[in-house]
């Protein structure tokens, strides 16, 4: 991981390299951006963008397959809190 941009307190961008699979590591880094935005009533909106995938398709396809499950799990936890 390498920091690409840091704009406190609202934005962090870094490169991401998969280390758990040698073929995906060889594809090179993608980019992950975290953006925080103040909203009304003390709410903070978090936007996470994972893009700039390398030319290989392995990592991009891996993320697409897992993303709906992860979003569903996060939503369930948010709903449980109230």
C-alpha angles and dihedrals in degrees: 000000000000126000110239102175135001122187108168130244100009113034140042125173125183140163117250127207122186109233101176095072121045095208091053091045088055090056090069134229132328125197129253121194125191116194125184120197127184114232133182122294095025094298119146120205114215119200119186117191121188110188146124091079118189121255092268117086100214099092095039092052091045091055093046092052095049101037099079091052093048092048090049091052093048092048091051090053092049091049091050092055091053 
